[in-house]
Amino acid sequence: MKLPISKLIMASAVLLSACQTQKESSEGIIGKSHPKVENGIMTPEVMYTLGRVGGIEISPDKKKILYGVTYVSIPENKSNRELFVMDIDGSNKIQITHTPKSEQNAVWINNGKQIAFLTSESGSSQLWIMDADGSNRKQISNQEKGIDGFLFSPNEKKVVFFSNVKYGQRASDIYPDLPKATGRVIDDLMYKHWDEWVEAIPHPFIADFNGSTLENINDILEGEPYEAPMKPFGGTEGFAWTPDSKSIAYTCRKKTGLEYSISTNSDIYLYDTETKITKNLTEGMMGYDTHPSFSPDGRYLAWMSMERDGYESDKNRLFVMDIQNGEKKYLTDEFDYSLDMLNWAEDGQSIYFLSVYQGIEQIFNIHIDDKKIEQITTGQVDYADIKPINDNQLIVLQHSFSKPDEIYSINLNDKAITELSFENKETLDQITMGKVEERWIATTDNKKMLTWIIYPPHFDPNKKYPALLYCQGGPQSPVSQFWSYRWNLQLMAANGYVIVAPNRRGLYGFGQEWLEQISGDYGGQNMKDYFSAIDAVKAEPFIDENRLGAIGASYGGFSIYWLAGHHQKRFKAFIAHAGIFNLEQQYVETEEMWFANWDLGGAYWEKDNAVAQRSYANSPHRFIDQWDTPILITHGENDYRILASQGMSAFNAARLRGVPAEMVVFPDENHWIAQPQNAILWQRIFFRWLDHWLKPEEKK
C-alpha cells in the first residue's frame, strides 16, 4: 500500500541538507552541526545533529573535566567521537581531538599530564596515549584482536584491558580439509547472543605499563571458556583495582552453554596479580553480582547484587564487604528500590548511587555505618552519572524528555545545580519543546499510576488532537525522564500528537510489588493499566478519541500485538517494533532462557505449570482473529533476542486476515535501529504511517 508523506515529514526532508552542516576537514572529520530550525519544531534530522555527551572523567587535581561528544552524519551514515576538556566550573572549554576516528574510553593518567584512550586510527581498536592538550599521540598496544576497554591500576604500572579470544569450534577445526566450509557445528545453547553468533568472547588481560608500551601480557582467564566483561553490555564497570594496585576485582558468570542460558548467577572475583590466585568473593550469592568498587582506603568493597538466580530484573541491592574479615553488609534492605550505579564519596564513609524513584532517576547517598539514606536530587530530570569532587560538589550527567545529556555541577550544601557543558544550547534554543505533565491515574485495582503526558508545542486546549499510547519495553525498563534517539516522546509530540506514557505494572521506581507483578502475567494487569491510562486521557476535551494510536518496541511490541486483539476499537493505528508475536515461538527461539523462564513461568510443554500455561494462553497470535486495525511492523534481522521471524509472522497473519499492514525489515540492524540513515528511514515511515491513519485531513 502506497501512503502519502505527511506535511511535516516532507518539511523534514527538505531540511535535511540544511541540518547537515558539520565542520569537516579534508580528512572528512564529522564534527559539530549548526542547524537552522524552522518554526521551532524538532524533526528527526534536527535531532540527529545534537551532540551526544558522555564519559565524564575528573582530573587528579580536581580542576578539570575530560569528556567526549559523539557527532552523527546522516549523509555519511556514521558517527565520530571527539574529546573535550574544560575547567571544573565549565569555563575554558577546549576540543583536544580533531580526527576522523573516534576516541573512546578516555581517562587521565600521569598525574593529569596525559590522557589514555582507544582509537582505531591504526586499523583496529588499540590503546593510545597523548598529552593533556591532545598533542603527541602515540599507540602503546598492538593486540591482534584489538582492545574493547581498559582500566589503569591506581599506580599506573599495570593496565587491565579486554580483548576477544576464540570460542567454540569451527567447521575447519573438525575437518581441516574443508577450510572454506561455512557451516556452524553446534551442540549446546548460547550459540548466538544479542546480535552475533558466539565465536569469540572477551577476556581480561593484565599488562605492565612502562610509560610507553605494554609488556608481560597475561590472560586472567587463560584457557577458561568464560566471558569478562559479561555480554552483551558489560564494560569497565565490571572491574575495579584495589587501591594498592596489587589485585583486581572482576565480574564473571563462570558458566557455558545450557547452564549459562538459564542462569544470571555472576560473581565478583578477586585476582591477585602477584600470586595469580583468584578468589570468589560472593560465592553463595545466587543472582547477578556486578559493579565492584573499592573504598578509597581499600578497606571495603561495594557492589550491586540481585538475590535470585534467573531473575534479571530483581532488585539491585547495595552490599559492602569488609576486606579484612570478609563480613558482608546489606545496606539497602529498607530501601524498596533498585540501584543503577554507585560511586564512593571521597571520604569513604558513604556511597552515592542512582535509583529510579517514583518515575525519576535520582541521586542518593547512603552512609555505610548507619545505612542512613539521603535523596540528593529532585525534579523532572534523570541523572546518568555521578563523579564526587569533594564533600561539597558532584559532577553529573543529566537529561530529560526535553533535553539530551549535558554535564552539570551539584553543590551539596544548597543543592544548586549548574549546567557546565552547554553542548547543544545553540540548537535547543531554537526548538520549542512540548509541556511535560505528571499525572497520577487510577488503575482497575484501585492503585495510582504515574503517567507522563507530553503535549505538542504551542498546544491549544481548544483544539482536538490525536493521541499516542506509548508502551514501554523491558518489560521492566522504567518510563523515567529518558531521552531517546529512537523513541523520543518530544519528537512525537512535535508531530502534533499528545503522548500518553504510563508507568504500568512491571516497571522500576514504585517498589518491588509493583515491579514483580508482571512476571508470569503477560497480557494481565499491565494491559489493564494501559487501558486505564488511555481511557482517562481520551476523556479530555482536547483529545479526539477517534484518532488514537498505540506504539511500542520489544515488550512494547508484544503489548501492541496483544492490544491489537483486545482493544475493542479504541485505537485506529498501531506500530510494533521488535515485538513478540508468538510466545511459544519465542521460548524456543530466544537466547537468554533465564528471561523466558522467569517472565513466562516456564516452557509451554509444561502442562501442569499453571503460570506458564496462563502466559501462553495470552500469546498475541492466539487473538489474531480479533485484529481489525492497521498495523506497521518493523524488525532487524540481526536481532537474536527477538527474532525477525516474530515480526514477519505478525505481518503475514495481518495480511492474511485482510488487515492493512506494512512491514520494514532491516537486514543489518539488531534489537535497535542504530545506523543513521536507517534511523531516519524508520522515523519517516513511523510518522508517515501514523499521519495517514490518524490525520485524515492531511491525506492527499
SVG drawing of the C-alpha trace seen along z (x, -y; Angstrom):
<svg xmlns="http://www.w3.org/2000/svg" viewBox="-15 -30 74 64">
<polyline fill="none" stroke="black" stroke-width="0.4" points="0.0,0.0 1.4,-3.4 1.0,-6.0 1.3,-9.8 4.1,-11.5 2.7,-14.0 3.4,-17.7 5.7,-17.8 7.8,-14.9 8.1,-16.4 9.4,-19.6 11.8,-17.5 13.2,-16.0 13.7,-19.5 15.6,-20.5 18.0,-17.5 20.7,-19.3 20.4,-22.4 20.7,-20.4 23.8,-18.6 26.4,-21.4 29.1,-19.6 32.5,-21.2 34.6,-18.7 38.3,-18.9 39.8,-17.4 40.0,-14.1 36.3,-14.0 36.0,-14.7 32.5,-14.6 32.0,-17.4 29.5,-19.8 26.5,-20.8 24.8,-24.2 21.2,-23.6 18.6,-26.2 15.4,-25.0 12.3,-26.1 9.3,-27.2 10.9,-25.9 9.8,-22.3 12.2,-19.4 12.5,-16.9 14.4,-13.6 17.1,-15.3 17.5,-18.1 17.5,-15.7 20.4,-13.7 22.5,-16.9 22.6,-17.0 26.0,-16.2 25.9,-13.1 27.8,-13.9 29.3,-11.3 32.3,-9.7 33.0,-12.2 36.5,-11.9 37.8,-14.3 41.5,-15.2 43.6,-14.1 43.8,-17.6 40.0,-18.0 40.4,-21.1 39.4,-19.8 36.7,-17.6 37.5,-15.3 34.6,-14.1 33.5,-13.0 30.9,-14.2 29.6,-11.9 28.5,-13.6 26.4,-11.9 26.5,-12.4 23.4,-11.2 24.9,-11.6 28.0,-9.6 25.9,-7.2 28.3,-7.1 29.4,-8.9 32.6,-10.3 33.5,-10.9 35.8,-13.8 37.3,-14.7 36.9,-17.9 38.5,-19.4 37.0,-22.2 37.6,-23.6 35.6,-22.2 33.3,-25.3 32.7,-24.8 35.0,-27.6 37.9,-27.3 36.3,-24.5 38.7,-23.1 38.3,-20.4 41.5,-18.5 41.0,-16.0 40.1,-16.6 40.3,-13.2 38.1,-11.1 38.4,-8.2 36.5,-8.2 38.4,-8.4 36.8,-6.2 37.2,-5.3 39.4,-8.3 41.0,-8.7 43.6,-10.9 47.0,-9.4 50.4,-10.6 49.0,-12.9 46.8,-14.6 49.7,-15.3 48.5,-12.7 45.3,-11.0 44.9,-7.4 42.2,-6.4 41.1,-3.9 41.0,-4.6 41.0,-2.5 43.3,-5.0 45.8,-2.2 43.2,0.1 41.9,1.8 40.9,0.5 44.1,0.1 45.3,-1.8 46.9,-5.1 48.2,-8.0 48.6,-11.7 49.4,-14.8 46.6,-16.5 46.2,-19.1 45.8,-16.4 49.3,-16.5 51.9,-13.8 49.6,-10.9 51.2,-7.5 50.0,-4.0 51.0,-1.8 49.3,1.5 49.2,3.9 46.7,6.5 45.9,8.8 42.1,8.9 42.0,5.2 41.0,3.8 37.5,3.0 38.1,1.4 40.8,0.8 41.4,-0.3 44.7,-1.5 45.8,-0.5 46.0,-3.3 49.8,-3.4 49.5,-3.2 52.1,-0.5 49.6,2.0 46.5,2.0 43.7,4.5 42.3,4.5 39.6,6.6 40.2,8.4 38.3,11.3 39.6,14.8 38.3,17.7 35.3,19.6 34.0,23.0 34.8,25.0 34.7,24.0 33.9,26.5 37.6,26.3 38.7,27.3 36.8,30.6 37.6,31.1 40.8,29.2 40.5,30.2 37.4,28.0 38.9,24.6 36.2,22.7 33.2,24.5 30.9,22.0 28.6,24.4 28.5,23.9 28.6,27.1 26.5,26.5 26.0,28.9 24.9,26.5 22.9,23.4 24.1,19.7 25.5,20.2 24.1,16.7 23.7,13.7 22.0,10.3 23.3,9.7 26.1,12.1 27.0,15.8 29.2,16.5 32.5,17.4 34.6,15.2 34.3,14.0 36.0,11.2 38.8,12.0 40.6,9.6 44.3,9.3 46.7,7.7 49.9,6.0 52.7,4.0 52.9,0.4 56.3,-1.3 55.0,-4.7 55.2,-4.0 54.3,-0.3 52.5,2.7 54.6,5.6 54.2,9.1 50.6,9.5 48.7,12.2 45.2,13.5 43.4,13.7 41.1,16.4 43.7,18.2 42.1,21.5 38.7,20.8 35.6,20.6 34.1,17.7 33.5,14.1 34.5,11.0 33.2,8.4 29.8,10.0 28.0,9.7 26.1,8.1 26.6,4.7 29.3,5.2 32.4,3.0 34.8,1.3 32.2,1.0 32.6,4.8 36.2,4.3 37.9,2.5 41.5,2.3 42.4,2.3 43.9,-1.0 47.3,0.7 47.3,1.9 48.0,5.4 44.7,7.1 41.7,6.5 38.1,7.5 36.1,8.6 32.5,9.7 32.1,13.1 29.4,15.7 31.5,18.9 29.0,20.9 28.7,22.0 26.0,23.4 22.7,24.5 23.9,23.7 24.7,20.1 21.4,19.7 19.3,20.3 21.3,18.6 22.0,15.0 24.4,16.1 27.5,14.0 30.1,13.4 32.8,10.9 36.2,12.5 39.4,11.1 42.6,11.8 46.0,11.3 48.4,10.0 51.5,11.3 50.4,14.8 47.8,15.1 45.4,16.7 41.7,16.0 39.2,15.9 35.4,15.8 34.2,13.0 30.4,13.6 30.1,17.4 26.7,18.4 25.0,15.2 22.9,16.6 21.8,13.7 23.7,11.0 26.7,9.6 28.1,6.6 29.8,3.2 32.6,3.8 34.0,0.7 36.7,0.3 36.5,-2.4 39.3,-5.0 41.3,-3.4 40.8,0.1 39.0,1.5 35.6,2.1 34.3,3.5 30.9,2.3 28.9,3.9 25.3,4.4 23.7,7.7 20.4,9.4 19.1,12.1 17.5,14.7 19.2,16.8 17.4,16.5 15.7,13.1 17.5,10.4 15.1,7.7 15.4,8.5 16.0,5.7 19.6,4.5 20.8,4.3 23.8,2.5 26.3,4.6 29.6,3.8 32.3,6.3 35.0,5.6 38.1,6.9 39.9,7.6 37.4,10.1 35.1,10.9 32.0,9.7 29.2,8.7 26.6,5.9 23.3,5.4 22.9,1.6 19.6,1.0 17.5,3.6 15.0,0.9 15.0,-0.8 12.4,0.7 14.0,-0.4 16.8,0.8 20.2,-0.7 21.6,-1.5 25.1,-2.6 27.3,-3.5 30.3,-5.7 32.2,-6.1 32.3,-9.5 35.8,-11.0 35.9,-10.3 35.0,-6.6 32.2,-6.9 29.3,-7.0 28.3,-5.9 26.4,-7.8 24.0,-5.8 21.4,-6.2 17.9,-4.8 14.6,-5.3 12.2,-6.7 8.6,-7.5 9.4,-7.6 12.6,-9.7 16.2,-8.6 17.6,-10.4 20.8,-10.6 21.0,-9.3 23.7,-9.0 23.9,-6.2 26.2,-6.1 27.8,-2.7 27.7,-2.8 24.1,-3.6 22.6,-3.0 21.0,-6.4 19.8,-7.4 19.6,-11.0 17.9,-11.9 20.2,-14.4 18.2,-15.5 14.5,-16.1 12.7,-17.5 11.6,-16.2 15.1,-15.2 17.1,-12.0 20.7,-11.6 23.1,-9.2 26.5,-9.5 28.0,-10.7 31.5,-11.9 32.2,-13.2 34.7,-16.1 34.7,-16.7 32.3,-16.9 30.6,-19.8 30.4,-19.0 29.3,-16.4 29.8,-16.4 26.9,-14.6 25.2,-13.8 21.6,-15.0 18.9,-14.5 15.1,-14.7 12.3,-14.1 13.2,-17.6 17.0,-17.6 19.8,-15.1 22.7,-14.5 24.7,-17.6 27.3,-17.9 26.2,-19.6 27.7,-20.5 25.7,-20.0 26.5,-22.0 25.8,-19.6 25.4,-22.4 22.5,-24.2 21.6,-21.6 22.1,-24.2 22.5,-22.7 24.6,-24.4 25.0,-23.4 28.6,-23.2 28.9,-21.8 26.1,-23.5 27.0,-21.3 23.5,-21.6 22.4,-25.0 22.6,-26.6 20.2,-24.1 17.9,-23.6 17.4,-27.3 15.8,-27.2 13.4,-24.3 10.0,-24.7 9.5,-21.6 6.1,-20.4 4.9,-20.7 5.5,-17.6 2.9,-16.8 3.0,-14.4 -0.4,-12.7 -1.5,-10.0 -4.2,-7.8 -6.4,-5.3 -5.9,-1.7 -8.5,1.1 -7.3,2.4 -7.5,-1.0 -3.8,-1.9 -2.3,-5.2 -0.1,-5.0 2.2,-7.7 1.6,-8.7 3.6,-11.2 1.6,-13.4 3.7,-15.2 1.8,-18.0 2.6,-19.2 4.5,-22.5 2.2,-25.5 -0.6,-23.3 -4.1,-24.8 -6.6,-23.3 -9.5,-24.4 -8.3,-22.1 -8.7,-18.4 -5.5,-16.3 -4.7,-12.7 -3.0,-10.8 -0.5,-8.1 -0.2,-5.5 3.5,-4.7 4.1,-1.1 7.4,-0.6 9.8,2.3 11.9,4.3 9.4,5.3 10.9,3.8 12.5,0.7 11.2,-2.4 9.4,-5.2 11.5,-7.9 12.7,-11.2 14.6,-9.4 16.0,-11.0 16.0,-8.6 17.1,-9.0 14.6,-6.3 11.6,-6.6 11.8,-10.3 8.5,-11.4 9.1,-15.1 9.7,-14.3 6.4,-12.5 4.7,-15.5 6.3,-17.8 4.5,-15.9 1.2,-17.0 0.4,-14.2 -0.4,-14.1 1.7,-11.4 0.4,-9.2 3.3,-7.3 2.2,-5.2 4.4,-3.6 2.3,-0.4 2.8,2.6 6.3,4.2 8.4,1.0 11.1,0.0 10.7,-3.0 7.5,-2.1 8.6,0.7 9.1,4.4 5.4,5.4 4.7,3.0 7.8,4.3 7.2,8.0 3.5,8.2 4.2,8.5 6.2,11.7 4.0,14.6 1.2,12.2 1.9,11.0 -1.4,9.9 -2.7,9.3 -2.8,6.4 -0.3,4.3 -2.5,4.4 -5.4,3.1 -3.1,0.4 -2.6,-0.7 -6.4,-0.8 -6.7,-2.9 -4.2,-5.4 -5.6,-5.9 -9.2,-5.9 -8.5,-8.6 -6.7,-10.9 -9.0,-10.4 -11.8,-11.8 -10.1,-15.2 -11.9,-17.7 -8.7,-18.3 -8.3,-14.6 -10.0,-13.2 -11.0,-9.7 -11.5,-8.7 -7.8,-9.3 -5.9,-7.2 -2.8,-5.2 -0.5,-2.8 3.2,-2.3 6.0,-0.2 9.1,1.8 10.3,5.2 7.9,5.9 6.2,2.7 5.9,4.5 4.4,7.5 2.0,5.1 0.9,3.7 0.3,7.2 -1.7,8.1 -3.7,4.8 -4.5,5.4 -6.6,8.4 -8.2,6.8 -8.6,3.1 -12.3,3.1 -11.8,0.5 -10.1,-2.1 -7.2,-2.6 -7.1,-3.4 -3.4,-2.6 -0.6,-0.5 3.2,-0.4 5.2,2.6 9.0,2.8 10.9,6.0 7.9,7.4 7.0,10.9 4.0,12.2 4.0,15.9 5.2,16.7 5.7,20.4 7.8,19.5 9.7,17.0 10.5,19.6 12.4,21.9 14.0,19.0 15.5,16.6 19.0,16.9 18.7,15.8 16.5,18.6 16.5,17.2 14.4,14.4 11.8,16.6 11.7,19.0 11.2,16.2 8.8,13.9 6.7,16.6 6.9,19.0 8.5,21.9 8.2,23.9 4.9,24.2 5.2,28.0 4.9,28.0 1.2,28.8 1.0,28.8 2.6,25.4 -0.4,23.1 1.7,19.9 3.3,20.9 0.1,22.1 -1.6,18.8 1.3,17.0 1.0,19.0 -2.8,18.7 -2.3,14.9 0.1,15.1 -1.0,12.4 -1.0,14.8 -4.0,16.6 -6.1,13.5 -5.3,12.7 -9.0,13.3 -9.8,10.1 -7.3,8.0 -9.1,5.2 -6.8,2.2 -3.9,1.0 -0.5,2.0 3.1,1.1 5.7,3.7 9.5,3.2 12.3,5.5 16.0,6.1 17.3,9.3 20.3,9.3 18.0,9.3 18.7,12.6 16.8,11.5 13.5,11.5 14.0,13.0 12.7,11.1 10.5,14.2 8.2,12.8 7.6,9.6 7.2,11.5 4.7,13.9 2.7,11.0 2.8,9.2 1.8,12.3 -1.1,13.0 -2.4,9.5 -2.4,9.5 -4.0,13.0 -6.7,11.5 -7.1,8.6 -5.8,6.1 -4.0,3.1 -0.3,3.7 3.1,2.6 6.5,4.1 10.0,2.7 12.8,5.3 16.4,4.1 18.9,6.8 21.8,5.1 20.2,4.0 19.7,5.7 17.1,5.1 17.6,1.4 17.9,-0.7 21.3,-2.3 22.7,-3.3 21.9,-6.9 20.2,-6.6 18.2,-3.5 17.2,-5.5 16.0,-8.4 14.2,-6.0 12.5,-4.4 11.4,-7.8 10.0,-8.9 8.0,-5.7 6.9,-5.9 5.2,-9.3 4.1,-8.6 2.1,-5.6 0.6,-7.5 -0.3,-10.6 -2.0,-8.5 -4.4,-6.8 -4.7,-9.5 -4.6,-12.7 -7.1,-12.1 -7.2,-15.8 -3.6,-15.7 -4.3,-12.9 -3.8,-13.8"/>
</svg>
